[in-house]
Amino acid sequence: MGMTSQKQPSAGAWRPAASEERLAYCLLAPAVLLLLLLIAYPFVASVYMSLTDRRIAMPGRFVGLRNFTELVLEDEIFRQTIWNSILYVVGAVGLKAVSGLAAALLLHAMTRGRPLFQALLMLPWVVPASLSVLAWWWMFDPMSSVINWVLVSSGVVGRPIRWLSDPFWARSAIVITNVWRGLPFFALCFLAGLVSIPREYYEAAETDGAGPVAGFWHITLPLLRPMLGIVVLYSIVMTIADFEIVFLLTRGGPRNSTHLLGTLAFHVGLSGGRLGEAAAISLFIFPVLAVVAYFMLRAVRHGTEVG
Amino acid sequence: MRRSGAGKRCLVYAGFLPFLVFALFPFYWMAITSLKGNQEISDLQQIPLLIQKGATLAHYRYVLWETLFPRWMMNSLIVSGTATLASACVSTLAAYALARLRFRGSQFFGMAIFVTYLVPPVLLFIPLSRVVAFLRISDSPWALILTYPTFLVPFCTWLLMGYFRTIPREMEESAMVDGANRVQAMVRIVLPLAAPGVLTAIMFAFTISWGHFIYALAFVSSNPKKMVNIGLATELIRGDVFYWGSLMAGALLTSLPIVAVYGFFAKRFVSGLTAGAVKA
């Protein structure tokens, strides 16, 4: 079949060719169907479920916003979870951004061996967290933590740290593990940003007498900002929705000090059978997702406009 | 003008060393634990960073012959392989349409794909567990083969859209001038050119499926049907020090396929990651 070939590339108002449009919808159909059935429908179902007192193997009654008000106003564990999530996201994303930038700057300054070092640094990001966190679990083991062995025998601390049984140290442990896992991604994205900054900027600054520190503040950081913004936003969603690090290391303990929304929803919904309440808990991720998606879409569009 | 002496260069590598140690130590510790005898694992009187009393493969033998580990590996291979291939097909078609064809709503669909790409599985596992129960596929590989594409398809489509855009339009236009229709041009010209991109997407999708945790934990519960990462985390763990060796051996064996793929394609992995995950 012949196509109505447009000579000039889409200038002004165009009507899509009917056959092209039909083909597009055919090609999109499987993906759209899948996303409607397994993302859009479950999302709507979860909103509905969160308004009921549904339990496993029992039909729920409509209870309005009771799940939400009870969680926010009365549920100590839930409030604790929100506080944990804030600490976790701020701590982990902040540390990942700073250390990722440091690693990227070092990699960028390397004259030889960069591909090798970059590949090695990437390993924590490549190996699935559900496997590597097992190693961290063992490293935080109360009886024979190798981290404690190093700290005690080098004299940094007097006695072993209670990594997973003390609330403060348990929180530190999950943040450390998350930073370990996410740092390579930050470093790699920042490195891609650094590489794209033209050398001439630095050379010009140098002839004007600016040192490397001034160059970092006045050239590197401003030019890296769009990339920094996107990576941080993306990481906020991924970090607040983290599951396996907490599930494997602490299961939310000690005394619920490390529960995140995902692990609490799992505990309440699938272990406890209170589906309505669990749906409400996991829906608290949604506002964060919506805000981040809005800003990321804007950033992505802006980025493509600029080129 | 430039003061990049040998001293500064050394400083860069010295500064990078802590990052390297931080990144690699857990893997070293995993490997060395898996090769130690049980007595040595629990003994902290000696320096634990080295194998002092001789290496042993006992933990590997235990994991491979006396647990369900091989079975779990098989489950993971089947589920990850099927979900990955199905998602790659669906995504290639969708990405081609979104990157190349002009139709009403193309912007909207592109945005929808991007937003679903951001949706974390943690948000949906409760209602999906009901969907899976409704379809009567709870506790079967189908529960995972059906649900894994929810995060694989948005990811692969987004990645492939970027890839299709790098293929010059002129190539298919000239084919169409020569009398091929849109579908023929797509199948004969664009898809072969996109093969490296599709391969990258397959590689990523497989890695993500292989390590995916929450659906595998929530939707499959009987021991012999578990995915390998869930099996390791739930069945080999007894809170007893004598299991650490076999747990580390199992985790290492399970990481190997991923690391092998990564080592083989390291360069593409790195560029694909930044292209797919951050940029349009």
Interface residues (C-beta under 8 A of the other chain):
Chain A: M1 G2 M3 S5 S10 W14 P16 A17 S19 E20 E21 L23 A24 Y25 L27 L28 P30 A31 V32 L34 L35 L38 I39 Y41 P42 F43 A45 S46 M49 S99 A102 A103 L106 L107 A109 M110 T111 P115 F117 Q118 A119 L120 L121 M122 L123 P124 V126 V127 P128 A129 S130 L131 S132 L134 A135 W136 W138 M139 D141 M143 S144 V146 W149 W180 L183 P184 F185 A187 L188 C189 A192 E206 T207 M227 I230 V231 Y234 V237 M238 A241 D242 F243 E244 F247 L248 L261 G262 A265 F266 G269 L270 L275 A278 A279 S282 L283 I285 F286 L289 V292 A293 M296 L297 V300 G303 T304
Chain B: M1 R9 V12 Y13 G15 F16 F19 L20 F22 A23 L24 P26 F27 W29 M30 T33 I41 S42 L44 P48 L49 C89 V90 S91 L93 A94 Y96 A97 L98 L101 R102 F103 R104 S106 F109 M111 A112 I113 F114 V115 T116 L118 V119 P120 P121 V122 L123 L124 F125 I126 P127 L128 S129 R130 V131 L146 T147 P149 T150 V153 P154 T157 M176 V177 N181 R182 V183 T207 W210 G211 H212 F213 I214 L217 A218 N229 I230 L232 A233 V241 W244 L247 M248 A251 T254 S255 I258 V259 Y262 G263 A266 K267 F269 V270 L273 T274 A277 V278 K279 A280
